[in-house]
Amino acid sequence: MSKPHILIIGSGWAGFYLASYLSTSAYSITIISPRRTSAYTPLLASAACGLFNFYLAEEPVRSKSRSSIKYHKANVISITFSTQTAHCIPAFDSPSPSSSDISNQPFDIPYDHLIIAPGCGTNTFSTPGVTTHALFLKNVSDAMTIRKLLFDLLEKASLPTCTPSLAASLLHVAIVGGGPTGVEMAAELDDLAHHELRDMYPEVAPYIRISIWDVAPNILGAYDRKLYEYANERLVRRNIAVETGAHIEKVEQGAFWTKEKGKVDCGMLVWATGNKAVDLTESLDVRKTTRGLVRILTDSHLRVYKSKAEDGDEVFENVFGLGDAADIEGASLPTTAEVACQKAKYLVDFFNDRAKTNPPSAKPFEYQQKRLVSYIGSHDGVIAGRGDQEGWTGRSAWLAWRSGSVMWTRSWRHRLVILLTWLLNSIFGKEIAKM
């Protein structure tokens, strides 16, 4: 008898976890995603600033040890639930204009069980110029672009024809978004500027400026007041400008405009705020959230709700939603890697128990909140409290964040290389020439 076919849409935290741990002896598994790798997003800022090699911040979807899993580099454009079919189109950057090229030809994939986890896109809030002139930090390609531009700007500022005022504009790095991603990007850049860049570019390093811009009244809003005020004070003490209550009106090459301060010159603008639903999520005929980010609604067992109940059946028994694209009705959870991984583990246990002829657990999914940890630079960090326990700051928080960076990776080889790289960096410094 043929094995039941599980189709996974997306290769992010949730999709990749499922592909790594679902039983391949019990199920035929297919992954459809436009990206052939899964990024460890908490490591991207570190990789962009040269803390370790880029390949350590991602894992390939295809694996020698799990070669039975099929992967298609494509986007799912629609789903026909009645026939249990996903309609797909290949995802290549430069498809041939020829209609006979297979990179242009759509195809269908049938399924027995469907797991929808396409993730989210970056929300530009329709700000003019963002998609053209800003940089993002969602995958390793983005981190590579940031690193290349940073060193191109340093070389331009080092030219004999560059004036001090122009150098100051070129070496202003503006980060839009005061959440953990934006703050950690600023922290890693500041560390790089005060150590390696100070020695490698002594004439222009003093012109490096880093600023954080956020429309919210404070940065790191997920933390309590004591911690976000501490982070703000420490960043400002290191001359990182923190501009809260800032409304970005438009972005152009080399500058952006705010409602409060007008034109602001910069050499690089990193957009690290906001999520928006991908096209698939918005187009599906299922029940969705009605406020804020559009997300697929599921029950507590992660089964997707139908748009309208049929014969008293409100959910698709064989369709599940998780990751940033889905949320549990009445128990909204944040769009974080931790939530995605815990939901994925719940589904892995469900399917693997089912394959062993054991009755799958009837217990609903329960999220176990872990402490929030953020790096704020100069071997300092903040850890949120939990329950009756207060949060804390300082070097121990930084060490907890660094150790978390290691544990996010699921490959022992990657963990070992990251630890070895940190050791070599502490002795010899980062390999600036290879950036």
C-alpha angles and dihedrals in degrees: 000000000000118000120250110266118235114195116199119197111204136024099222127112095302099039095045093049091051092048090050099051111024112109109262090190091061101035141040105227130199127181122200116192138138089230122066092203135054115227124221092223097193088062099050097089090050091049092048089056095048101256089134142344119295095239089066090064095063143039127213116246090219112072132185090217092053100033092145090074112095121222129193121190096222147104124250105229099181143353129220103206094186092062095030093237133141117208113214143182125199116258112220127145096229112024116186117262087229113105089215093061109110090221086072098045119101121220140187130234120197120211143191093199124021127201114192113203109140094146124216138289128231115277111225091177086229090288107166115248099011097112091047104041108020128081125225135207108216102113144010093272088060091050090051091051092051093050094047094048092047093057093041088056091049091052092048091050089051094058115111090236093059114103122214092250092052091046089054090053094045093049097048108110112195119195119196110206129055097207125108094283094052095042093047090048089054092046094051092047091049092051090050092049095050095048123023098017093048089060099037097043104027095159098052105024091089088063094060111115128180125196135179120210125192135163090217120091091246142015123250092027093178089069127075121265097261092056100044091047089051091050092048093050093048094049093049090047088060090050096256104144113228111199111184126177087037122150114203108212102179143343128221135172106295097359147048134201128229128193091232104042106020119217118015119187119220140159095215133021118193114198107209105159140091137016130232131190119262119239094260093056092050094047100048117109095230135105114282141180114279100206133056117340112023107241135167112255120229136178122246090277090057093249113147117247118235117237088242128016114251118206089340092307109126101175138048103247092208101037121084132184128203144141123055092323095063138053136185115249110250094005106070114191131192124262096253136135091243093058092047093050095047091050090048091051089051091055093044090055090046096052097038092050089049091052091054089057087248113136105256114245113273091207114117121238114277121192117222108208114221125198116280112236127188133178117227099180139259093065091303132119146159129239120194120232124246128209110325092344117100124224123247142205141206137062095332089057090051091050090050090052093048092049088049088056089060095046094051088071115080095202117089088204091058092046092052093048092048091052091047091048092052090051093050091046091053090053103036104014127240119317096251094172090063095053 
